[in-house]
């Protein structure tokens, strides 16, 4: 039987919950009446993706496309 040495003086470190450790990303956020409906990172955005997303969100929320507003936000 193999003996395993254990280091009892080493404690596991907890993940930091400090929000200053992560880098913020630029997000494209879609709103209707001030309520966030959907978001994706601006880096991932493809050609004509904003228009397609607005059309889909308008269909899903039973409203017109002009009711959906977008903003770029750092999060």
PDB file of N, CA, C and O in Angstrom:
ATOM      1  N   UNK A   1       0.838  -1.175   0.000  1.00  0.00           N
ATOM      2  CA  UNK A   1       0.000   0.000   0.000  1.00  0.00           C
ATOM      3  C   UNK A   1       0.886   1.243   0.000  1.00  0.00           C
ATOM      4  O   UNK A   1       1.836   1.339   0.776  1.00  0.00           O
ATOM      5  N   UNK A   2       0.570   2.174  -0.863  1.00  0.00           N
ATOM      6  CA  UNK A   2       1.352   3.382  -1.004  1.00  0.00           C
ATOM      7  C   UNK A   2       0.955   4.411   0.049  1.00  0.00           C
ATOM      8  O   UNK A   2      -0.230   4.609   0.315  1.00  0.00           O
ATOM      9  N   UNK A   3       1.944   5.061   0.642  1.00  0.00           N
ATOM     10  CA  UNK A   3       1.656   6.119   1.612  1.00  0.00           C
ATOM     11  C   UNK A   3       1.619   7.459   0.894  1.00  0.00           C
ATOM     12  O   UNK A   3       2.483   7.762   0.071  1.00  0.00           O
ATOM     13  N   UNK A   4       0.628   8.242   1.210  1.00  0.00           N
ATOM     14  CA  UNK A   4       0.496   9.568   0.614  1.00  0.00           C
ATOM     15  C   UNK A   4       0.828  10.599   1.676  1.00  0.00           C
ATOM     16  O   UNK A   4       0.245  10.608   2.760  1.00  0.00           O
ATOM     17  N   UNK A   5       1.765  11.460   1.350  1.00  0.00           N
ATOM     18  CA  UNK A   5       2.097  12.541   2.273  1.00  0.00           C
ATOM     19  C   UNK A   5       1.136  13.697   2.038  1.00  0.00           C
ATOM     20  O   UNK A   5       0.844  14.064   0.900  1.00  0.00           O
ATOM     21  N   UNK A   6       0.670  14.242   3.100  1.00  0.00           N
ATOM     22  CA  UNK A   6      -0.251  15.369   3.001  1.00  0.00           C
ATOM     23  C   UNK A   6       0.380  16.591   3.639  1.00  0.00           C
ATOM     24  O   UNK A   6       1.018  16.507   4.689  1.00  0.00           O
ATOM     25  N   UNK A   7       0.195  17.695   3.005  1.00  0.00           N
ATOM     26  CA  UNK A   7       0.695  18.951   3.556  1.00  0.00           C
ATOM     27  C   UNK A   7      -0.443  19.588   4.342  1.00  0.00           C
ATOM     28  O   UNK A   7      -1.334  20.215   3.768  1.00  0.00           O
ATOM     29  N   UNK A   8      -0.404  19.423   5.647  1.00  0.00           N
ATOM     30  CA  UNK A   8      -1.485  19.920   6.484  1.00  0.00           C
ATOM     31  C   UNK A   8      -1.383  21.421   6.747  1.00  0.00           C
ATOM     32  O   UNK A   8      -2.339  22.040   7.215  1.00  0.00           O
ATOM     33  N   UNK A   9      -0.236  21.996   6.448  1.00  0.00           N
ATOM     34  CA  UNK A   9      -0.094  23.423   6.698  1.00  0.00           C
ATOM     35  C   UNK A   9      -0.570  24.275   5.521  1.00  0.00           C
ATOM     36  O   UNK A   9      -0.593  25.501   5.623  1.00  0.00           O
ATOM     37  N   UNK A  10      -0.945  23.654   4.420  1.00  0.00           N
ATOM     38  CA  UNK A  10      -1.419  24.398   3.258  1.00  0.00           C
ATOM     39  C   UNK A  10      -2.940  24.456   3.309  1.00  0.00           C
ATOM     40  O   UNK A  10      -3.622  23.433   3.375  1.00  0.00           O
ATOM     41  N   UNK A  11      -3.440  25.664   3.276  1.00  0.00           N
ATOM     42  CA  UNK A  11      -4.888  25.853   3.298  1.00  0.00           C
ATOM     43  C   UNK A  11      -5.368  26.230   1.907  1.00  0.00           C
ATOM     44  O   UNK A  11      -4.685  26.967   1.196  1.00  0.00           O
ATOM     45  N   UNK A  12      -6.521  25.739   1.515  1.00  0.00           N
ATOM     46  CA  UNK A  12      -7.045  26.135   0.204  1.00  0.00           C
ATOM     47  C   UNK A  12      -7.423  27.611   0.226  1.00  0.00           C
ATOM     48  O   UNK A  12      -7.977  28.108   1.206  1.00  0.00           O
ATOM     49  N   UNK A  13      -7.122  28.287  -0.840  1.00  0.00           N
ATOM     50  CA  UNK A  13      -7.452  29.705  -0.907  1.00  0.00           C
ATOM     51  C   UNK A  13      -8.828  29.872  -1.521  1.00  0.00           C
ATOM     52  O   UNK A  13      -9.178  29.207  -2.496  1.00  0.00           O
ATOM     53  N   UNK A  14      -9.590  30.756  -0.941  1.00  0.00           N
ATOM     54  CA  UNK A  14     -10.923  31.034  -1.461  1.00  0.00           C
ATOM     55  C   UNK A  14     -10.811  31.966  -2.655  1.00  0.00           C
ATOM     56  O   UNK A  14      -9.913  32.804  -2.731  1.00  0.00           O
ATOM     57  N   UNK A  15     -11.730  31.804  -3.573  1.00  0.00           N
ATOM     58  CA  UNK A  15     -11.763  32.698  -4.724  1.00  0.00           C
ATOM     59  C   UNK A  15     -12.136  34.090  -4.253  1.00  0.00           C
ATOM     60  O   UNK A  15     -13.034  34.262  -3.429  1.00  0.00           O
ATOM     61  N   UNK A  16     -11.450  35.063  -4.774  1.00  0.00           N
ATOM     62  CA  UNK A  16     -11.723  36.439  -4.395  1.00  0.00           C
ATOM     63  C   UNK A  16     -13.038  36.893  -5.009  1.00  0.00           C
ATOM     64  O   UNK A  16     -13.304  36.654  -6.187  1.00  0.00           O
ATOM     65  N   UNK A  17     -13.848  37.545  -4.206  1.00  0.00           N
ATOM     66  CA  UNK A  17     -15.099  38.107  -4.710  1.00  0.00           C
ATOM     67  C   UNK A  17     -14.950  39.592  -4.975  1.00  0.00           C
ATOM     68  O   UNK A  17     -15.935  40.283  -5.239  1.00  0.00           O
ATOM     69  N   UNK A  18     -13.735  40.081  -4.906  1.00  0.00           N
ATOM     70  CA  UNK A  18     -13.472  41.487  -5.155  1.00  0.00           C
ATOM     71  C   UNK A  18     -13.709  41.784  -6.627  1.00  0.00           C
ATOM     72  O   UNK A  18     -13.105  41.158  -7.498  1.00  0.00           O
ATOM     73  N   UNK A  19     -14.582  42.731  -6.901  1.00  0.00           N
ATOM     74  CA  UNK A  19     -14.941  43.019  -8.290  1.00  0.00           C
ATOM     75  C   UNK A  19     -13.856  43.772  -9.043  1.00  0.00           C
ATOM     76  O   UNK A  19     -13.966  43.950 -10.256  1.00  0.00           O
ATOM     77  N   UNK A  20     -12.814  44.216  -8.358  1.00  0.00           N
ATOM     78  CA  UNK A  20     -11.755  44.950  -9.050  1.00  0.00           C
ATOM     79  C   UNK A  20     -10.772  44.012  -9.734  1.00  0.00           C
ATOM     80  O   UNK A  20      -9.923  44.473 -10.497  1.00  0.00           O
ATOM     81  N   UNK A  21     -10.862  42.703  -9.482  1.00  0.00           N
ATOM     82  CA  UNK A  21      -9.919  41.751 -10.060  1.00  0.00           C
ATOM     83  C   UNK A  21     -10.237  41.376 -11.500  1.00  0.00           C
ATOM     84  O   UNK A  21      -9.341  40.949 -12.229  1.00  0.00           O
ATOM     85  N   UNK A  22     -11.460  41.518 -11.923  1.00  0.00           N
ATOM     86  CA  UNK A  22     -11.800  41.091 -13.283  1.00  0.00           C
ATOM     87  C   UNK A  22     -11.827  42.294 -14.226  1.00  0.00           C
ATOM     88  O   UNK A  22     -12.088  43.426 -13.818  1.00  0.00           O
ATOM     89  N   UNK A  23     -11.555  42.017 -15.470  1.00  0.00           N
ATOM     90  CA  UNK A  23     -11.585  43.073 -16.469  1.00  0.00           C
ATOM     91  C   UNK A  23     -13.018  43.292 -16.931  1.00  0.00           C
ATOM     92  O   UNK A  23     -13.782  42.346 -17.119  1.00  0.00           O
ATOM     93  N   UNK A  24     -13.355  44.539 -17.108  1.00  0.00           N
ATOM     94  CA  UNK A  24     -14.683  44.837 -17.618  1.00  0.00           C
ATOM     95  C   UNK A  24     -14.702  44.654 -19.129  1.00  0.00           C
ATOM     96  O   UNK A  24     -13.693  44.835 -19.810  1.00  0.00           O
ATOM     97  N   UNK A  25     -15.869  44.293 -19.630  1.00  0.00           N
ATOM     98  CA  UNK A  25     -16.051  44.105 -21.069  1.00  0.00           C
ATOM     99  C   UNK A  25     -17.138  45.048 -21.559  1.00  0.00           C
ATOM    100  O   UNK A  25     -18.010  45.468 -20.798  1.00  0.00           O
ATOM    101  N   UNK A  26     -17.071  45.365 -22.815  1.00  0.00           N
ATOM    102  CA  UNK A  26     -18.086  46.206 -23.436  1.00  0.00           C
ATOM    103  C   UNK A  26     -19.245  45.324 -23.891  1.00  0.00           C
ATOM    104  O   UNK A  26     -19.059  44.412 -24.697  1.00  0.00           O
ATOM    105  N   UNK A  27     -20.439  45.598 -23.374  1.00  0.00           N
ATOM    106  CA  UNK A  27     -21.630  44.808 -23.678  1.00  0.00           C
ATOM    107  C   UNK A  27     -22.612  45.643 -24.481  1.00  0.00           C
ATOM    108  O   UNK A  27     -22.726  46.850 -24.263  1.00  0.00           O
ATOM    109  N   UNK A  28     -23.308  45.021 -25.391  1.00  0.00           N
ATOM    110  CA  UNK A  28     -24.440  45.643 -26.069  1.00  0.00           C
ATOM    111  C   UNK A  28     -25.681  45.121 -25.355  1.00  0.00           C
ATOM    112  O   UNK A  28     -25.943  43.918 -25.348  1.00  0.00           O
ATOM    113  N   UNK A  29     -26.441  46.035 -24.755  1.00  0.00           N
ATOM    114  CA  UNK A  29     -27.583  45.670 -23.922  1.00  0.00           C
ATOM    115  C   UNK A  29     -28.863  46.146 -24.605  1.00  0.00           C
ATOM    116  O   UNK A  29     -28.934  47.275 -25.090  1.00  0.00           O
ATOM    117  N   UNK A  30     -29.863  45.282 -24.639  1.00  0.00           N
ATOM    118  CA  UNK A  30     -31.143  45.576 -25.279  1.00  0.00           C
ATOM    119  C   UNK A  30     -32.197  45.801 -24.196  1.00  0.00           C
ATOM    120  O   UNK A  30     -32.361  44.977 -23.297  1.00  0.00           O
ATOM    121  N   UNK A  31     -32.904  46.920 -24.292  1.00  0.00           N
ATOM    122  CA  UNK A  31     -33.906  47.297 -23.296  1.00  0.00           C
ATOM    123  C   UNK A  31     -35.265  47.520 -23.949  1.00  0.00           C
ATOM    124  O   UNK A  31     -35.367  47.888 -25.119  1.00  0.00           O
ATOM    125  N   UNK A  32     -36.301  47.285 -23.154  1.00  0.00           N
ATOM    126  CA  UNK A  32     -37.663  47.684 -23.510  1.00  0.00           C
ATOM    127  C   UNK A  32     -38.280  48.277 -22.254  1.00  0.00           C
ATOM    128  O   UNK A  32     -38.358  47.608 -21.223  1.00  0.00           O
ATOM    129  N   UNK A  33     -38.714  49.510 -22.331  1.00  0.00           N
ATOM    130  CA  UNK A  33     -39.314  50.225 -21.195  1.00  0.00           C
ATOM    131  C   UNK A  33     -38.402  50.207 -19.968  1.00  0.00           C
ATOM    132  O   UNK A  33     -38.880  50.057 -18.843  1.00  0.00           O
ATOM    133  N   UNK A  34     -37.112  50.356 -20.176  1.00  0.00           N
ATOM    134  CA  UNK A  34     -36.157  50.404 -19.072  1.00  0.00           C
ATOM    135  C   UNK A  34     -35.784  49.050 -18.491  1.00  0.00           C
ATOM    136  O   UNK A  34     -34.970  48.985 -17.571  1.00  0.00           O
ATOM    137  N   UNK A  35     -36.358  47.973 -19.002  1.00  0.00           N
ATOM    138  CA  UNK A  35     -36.066  46.626 -18.507  1.00  0.00           C
ATOM    139  C   UNK A  35     -35.112  45.929 -19.472  1.00  0.00           C
ATOM    140  O   UNK A  35     -35.331  45.914 -20.683  1.00  0.00           O
ATOM    141  N   UNK A  36     -34.051  45.351 -18.914  1.00  0.00           N
ATOM    142  CA  UNK A  36     -33.082  44.644 -19.752  1.00  0.00           C
ATOM    143  C   UNK A  36     -33.688  43.346 -20.268  1.00  0.00           C
ATOM    144  O   UNK A  36     -34.206  42.535 -19.500  1.00  0.00           O
ATOM    145  N   UNK A  37     -33.612  43.166 -21.583  1.00  0.00           N
ATOM    146  CA  UNK A  37     -34.137  41.951 -22.203  1.00  0.00           C
ATOM    147  C   UNK A  37     -33.040  40.960 -22.545  1.00  0.00           C
ATOM    148  O   UNK A  37     -33.208  39.752 -22.375  1.00  0.00           O
ATOM    149  N   UNK A  38     -31.912  41.474 -23.030  1.00  0.00           N
ATOM    150  CA  UNK A  38     -30.854  40.598 -23.531  1.00  0.00           C
ATOM    151  C   UNK A  38     -29.571  41.400 -23.627  1.00  0.00           C
ATOM    152  O   UNK A  38     -29.601  42.629 -23.703  1.00  0.00           O
ATOM    153  N   UNK A  39     -28.425  40.692 -23.624  1.00  0.00           N
ATOM    154  CA  UNK A  39     -27.143  41.365 -23.830  1.00  0.00           C
ATOM    155  C   UNK A  39     -26.135  40.383 -24.400  1.00  0.00           C
ATOM    156  O   UNK A  39     -26.247  39.171 -24.212  1.00  0.00           O
ATOM    157  N   UNK A  40     -25.156  40.923 -25.095  1.00  0.00           N
ATOM    158  CA  UNK A  40     -24.008  40.146 -25.554  1.00  0.00           C
ATOM    159  C   UNK A  40     -22.819  41.078 -25.618  1.00  0.00           C
ATOM    160  O   UNK A  40     -22.971  42.297 -25.685  1.00  0.00           O
ATOM    161  N   UNK A  41     -21.625  40.489 -25.597  1.00  0.00           N
ATOM    162  CA  UNK A  41     -20.435  41.328 -25.650  1.00  0.00           C
ATOM    163  C   UNK A  41     -20.289  41.890 -27.057  1.00  0.00           C
ATOM    164  O   UNK A  41     -20.551  41.210 -28.049  1.00  0.00           O
ATOM    165  N   UNK A  42     -19.870  43.133 -27.117  1.00  0.00           N
ATOM    166  CA  UNK A  42     -19.724  43.802 -28.407  1.00  0.00           C
ATOM    167  C   UNK A  42     -18.659  43.113 -29.260  1.00  0.00           C
ATOM    168  O   UNK A  42     -18.712  43.169 -30.489  1.00  0.00           O
ATOM    169  N   UNK A  43     -17.703  42.470 -28.614  1.00  0.00           N
ATOM    170  CA  UNK A  43     -16.645  41.762 -29.335  1.00  0.00           C
ATOM    171  C   UNK A  43     -17.204  40.589 -30.144  1.00  0.00           C
ATOM    172  O   UNK A  43     -16.681  40.262 -31.210  1.00  0.00           O
ATOM    173  N   UNK A  44     -18.258  39.963 -29.641  1.00  0.00           N
ATOM    174  CA  UNK A  44     -18.846  38.794 -30.299  1.00  0.00           C
ATOM    175  C   UNK A  44     -19.839  39.157 -31.396  1.00  0.00           C
ATOM    176  O   UNK A  44     -20.353  38.273 -32.082  1.00  0.00           O
ATOM    177  N   UNK A  45     -20.111  40.435 -31.569  1.00  0.00           N
ATOM    178  CA  UNK A  45     -21.157  40.852 -32.499  1.00  0.00           C
ATOM    179  C   UNK A  45     -20.758  40.614 -33.947  1.00  0.00           C
ATOM    180  O   UNK A  45     -19.668  40.985 -34.382  1.00  0.00           O
ATOM    181  N   UNK A  46     -21.657  39.994 -34.670  1.00  0.00           N
ATOM    182  CA  UNK A  46     -21.429  39.750 -36.087  1.00  0.00           C
ATOM    183  C   UNK A  46     -22.143  40.794 -36.934  1.00  0.00           C
ATOM    184  O   UNK A  46     -22.812  41.685 -36.411  1.00  0.00           O
ATOM    185  N   UNK A  47     -21.996  40.673 -38.217  1.00  0.00           N
ATOM    186  CA  UNK A  47     -22.621  41.616 -39.141  1.00  0.00           C
ATOM    187  C   UNK A  47     -24.143  41.476 -39.087  1.00  0.00           C
ATOM    188  O   UNK A  47     -24.664  40.362 -39.142  1.00  0.00           O
ATOM    189  N   UNK A  48     -24.843  42.574 -38.983  1.00  0.00           N
ATOM    190  CA  UNK A  48     -26.317  42.632 -38.935  1.00  0.00           C
ATOM    191  C   UNK A  48     -26.911  41.901 -37.734  1.00  0.00           C
ATOM    192  O   UNK A  48     -28.105  41.604 -37.727  1.00  0.00           O
ATOM    193  N   UNK A  49     -26.117  41.612 -36.739  1.00  0.00           N
ATOM    194  CA  UNK A  49     -26.634  40.882 -35.581  1.00  0.00           C
ATOM    195  C   UNK A  49     -27.570  41.744 -34.738  1.00  0.00           C
ATOM    196  O   UNK A  49     -28.557  41.246 -34.196  1.00  0.00           O
ATOM    197  N   UNK A  50     -27.264  43.029 -34.626  1.00  0.00           N
ATOM    198  CA  UNK A  50     -28.116  43.909 -33.829  1.00  0.00           C
ATOM    199  C   UNK A  50     -29.534  43.962 -34.395  1.00  0.00           C
ATOM    200  O   UNK A  50     -30.503  43.849 -33.644  1.00  0.00           O
ATOM    201  N   UNK A  51     -29.664  44.131 -35.694  1.00  0.00           N
ATOM    202  CA  UNK A  51     -30.985  44.206 -36.322  1.00  0.00           C
ATOM    203  C   UNK A  51     -31.760  42.899 -36.154  1.00  0.00           C
ATOM    204  O   UNK A  51     -32.960  42.916 -35.882  1.00  0.00           O
ATOM    205  N   UNK A  52     -31.080  41.783 -36.315  1.00  0.00           N
ATOM    206  CA  UNK A  52     -31.732  40.478 -36.158  1.00  0.00           C
ATOM    207  C   UNK A  52     -32.172  40.259 -34.712  1.00  0.00           C
ATOM    208  O   UNK A  52     -33.247  39.713 -34.463  1.00  0.00           O
ATOM    209  N   UNK A  53     -31.345  40.682 -33.763  1.00  0.00           N
ATOM    210  CA  UNK A  53     -31.686  40.525 -32.348  1.00  0.00           C
ATOM    211  C   UNK A  53     -32.877  41.401 -31.987  1.00  0.00           C
ATOM    212  O   UNK A  53     -33.770  40.967 -31.259  1.00  0.00           O
ATOM    213  N   UNK A  54     -32.896  42.628 -32.490  1.00  0.00           N
ATOM    214  CA  UNK A  54     -34.029  43.523 -32.230  1.00  0.00           C
ATOM    215  C   UNK A  54     -35.314  42.928 -32.794  1.00  0.00           C
ATOM    216  O   UNK A  54     -36.351  42.960 -32.132  1.00  0.00           O
ATOM    217  N   UNK A  55     -35.259  42.390 -34.002  1.00  0.00           N
ATOM    218  CA  UNK A  55     -36.444  41.780 -34.613  1.00  0.00           C
ATOM    219  C   UNK A  55     -36.941  40.597 -33.787  1.00  0.00           C
ATOM    220  O   UNK A  55     -38.144  40.454 -33.569  1.00  0.00           O
ATOM    221  N   UNK A  56     -36.035  39.762 -33.333  1.00  0.00           N
ATOM    222  CA  UNK A  56     -36.417  38.603 -32.528  1.00  0.00           C
ATOM    223  C   UNK A  56     -36.996  39.023 -31.176  1.00  0.00           C
ATOM    224  O   UNK A  56     -38.011  38.479 -30.741  1.00  0.00           O
ATOM    225  N   UNK A  57     -36.358  39.984 -30.513  1.00  0.00           N
ATOM    226  CA  UNK A  57     -36.856  40.448 -29.212  1.00  0.00           C
ATOM    227  C   UNK A  57     -38.221  41.118 -29.350  1.00  0.00           C
ATOM    228  O   UNK A  57     -39.078  40.956 -28.481  1.00  0.00           O
ATOM    229  N   UNK A  58     -38.433  41.867 -30.429  1.00  0.00           N
ATOM    230  CA  UNK A  58     -39.734  42.496 -30.662  1.00  0.00           C
ATOM    231  C   UNK A  58     -40.805  41.429 -30.866  1.00  0.00           C
ATOM    232  O   UNK A  58     -41.916  41.557 -30.352  1.00  0.00           O
ATOM    233  N   UNK A  59     -40.479  40.390 -31.607  1.00  0.00           N
ATOM    234  CA  UNK A  59     -41.426  39.292 -31.827  1.00  0.00           C
ATOM    235  C   UNK A  59     -41.748  38.577 -30.510  1.00  0.00           C
ATOM    236  O   UNK A  59     -42.913  38.320 -30.208  1.00  0.00           O
ATOM    237  N   UNK A  60     -40.720  38.262 -29.737  1.00  0.00           N
ATOM    238  CA  UNK A  60     -40.919  37.530 -28.482  1.00  0.00           C
ATOM    239  C   UNK A  60     -41.681  38.346 -27.441  1.00  0.00           C
ATOM    240  O   UNK A  60     -42.405  37.784 -26.620  1.00  0.00           O
ATOM    241  N   UNK A  61     -41.519  39.673 -27.473  1.00  0.00           N
ATOM    242  CA  UNK A  61     -42.151  40.531 -26.468  1.00  0.00           C
ATOM    243  C   UNK A  61     -43.412  41.220 -26.988  1.00  0.00           C
ATOM    244  O   UNK A  61     -43.947  42.115 -26.333  1.00  0.00           O
ATOM    245  N   UNK A  62     -43.889  40.805 -28.166  1.00  0.00           N
ATOM    246  CA  UNK A  62     -45.138  41.316 -28.748  1.00  0.00           C
ATOM    247  C   UNK A  62     -45.148  42.842 -28.803  1.00  0.00           C
ATOM    248  O   UNK A  62     -46.073  43.489 -28.313  1.00  0.00           O
ATOM    249  N   UNK A  63     -44.109  43.398 -29.405  1.00  0.00           N
ATOM    250  CA  UNK A  63     -44.020  44.849 -29.528  1.00  0.00           C
ATOM    251  C   UNK A  63     -43.383  45.200 -30.869  1.00  0.00           C
ATOM    252  O   UNK A  63     -42.999  44.317 -31.637  1.00  0.00           O
ATOM    253  N   UNK A  64     -43.276  46.481 -31.135  1.00  0.00           N
ATOM    254  CA  UNK A  64     -42.653  46.936 -32.374  1.00  0.00           C
ATOM    255  C   UNK A  64     -41.142  47.025 -32.190  1.00  0.00           C
ATOM    256  O   UNK A  64     -40.637  47.125 -31.072  1.00  0.00           O
ATOM    257  N   UNK A  65     -40.444  46.986 -33.306  1.00  0.00           N
ATOM    258  CA  UNK A  65     -38.981  47.072 -33.257  1.00  0.00           C
ATOM    259  C   UNK A  65     -38.513  48.386 -32.649  1.00  0.00           C
ATOM    260  O   UNK A  65     -37.473  48.434 -31.993  1.00  0.00           O
ATOM    261  N   UNK A  66     -39.281  49.457 -32.866  1.00  0.00           N
ATOM    262  CA  UNK A  66     -38.876  50.768 -32.340  1.00  0.00           C
ATOM    263  C   UNK A  66     -38.980  50.839 -30.816  1.00  0.00           C
ATOM    264  O   UNK A  66     -38.481  51.791 -30.217  1.00  0.00           O
ATOM    265  N   UNK A  67     -39.614  49.859 -30.179  1.00  0.00           N
ATOM    266  CA  UNK A  67     -39.709  49.825 -28.714  1.00  0.00           C
ATOM    267  C   UNK A  67     -38.454  49.265 -28.059  1.00  0.00           C
ATOM    268  O   UNK A  67     -38.262  49.424 -26.853  1.00  0.00           O
ATOM    269  N   UNK A  68     -37.607  48.618 -28.832  1.00  0.00           N
ATOM    270  CA  UNK A  68     -36.375  48.017 -28.320  1.00  0.00           C
ATOM    271  C   UNK A  68     -35.236  49.015 -28.510  1.00  0.00           C
ATOM    272  O   UNK A  68     -35.001  49.503 -29.616  1.00  0.00           O
ATOM    273  N   UNK A  69     -34.534  49.310 -27.420  1.00  0.00           N
ATOM    274  CA  UNK A  69     -33.417  50.254 -27.463  1.00  0.00           C
ATOM    275  C   UNK A  69     -32.134  49.539 -27.060  1.00  0.00           C
ATOM    276  O   UNK A  69     -32.155  48.609 -26.254  1.00  0.00           O
ATOM    277  N   UNK A  70     -31.022  49.981 -27.626  1.00  0.00           N
ATOM    278  CA  UNK A  70     -29.730  49.378 -27.290  1.00  0.00           C
ATOM    279  C   UNK A  70     -28.807  50.422 -26.688  1.00  0.00           C
ATOM    280  O   UNK A  70     -28.879  51.608 -27.011  1.00  0.00           O
ATOM    281  N   UNK A  71     -27.938  49.949 -25.803  1.00  0.00           N
ATOM    282  CA  UNK A  71     -26.912  50.780 -25.192  1.00  0.00           C
ATOM    283  C   UNK A  71     -25.638  49.962 -25.095  1.00  0.00           C
ATOM    284  O   UNK A  71     -25.687  48.741 -24.941  1.00  0.00           O
ATOM    285  N   UNK A  72     -24.507  50.626 -25.183  1.00  0.00           N
ATOM    286  CA  UNK A  72     -23.222  49.984 -24.924  1.00  0.00           C
ATOM    287  C   UNK A  72     -22.839  50.292 -23.488  1.00  0.00           C
ATOM    288  O   UNK A  72     -22.848  51.452 -23.077  1.00  0.00           O
ATOM    289  N   UNK A  73     -22.503  49.262 -22.721  1.00  0.00           N
ATOM    290  CA  UNK A  73     -22.172  49.432 -21.308  1.00  0.00           C
ATOM    291  C   UNK A  73     -20.936  48.626 -20.964  1.00  0.00           C
ATOM    292  O   UNK A  73     -20.728  47.533 -21.491  1.00  0.00           O
ATOM    293  N   UNK A  74     -20.118  49.171 -20.077  1.00  0.00           N
ATOM    294  CA  UNK A  74     -18.973  48.435 -19.530  1.00  0.00           C
ATOM    295  C   UNK A  74     -19.450  47.696 -18.298  1.00  0.00           C
ATOM    296  O   UNK A  74     -20.021  48.301 -17.391  1.00  0.00           O
ATOM    297  N   UNK A  75     -19.221  46.394 -18.259  1.00  0.00           N
ATOM    298  CA  UNK A  75     -19.610  45.576 -17.098  1.00  0.00           C
ATOM    299  C   UNK A  75     -18.502  44.621 -16.757  1.00  0.00           C
ATOM    300  O   UNK A  75     -18.627  43.843 -15.812  1.00  0.00           O
TER     301      UNK A  75
END
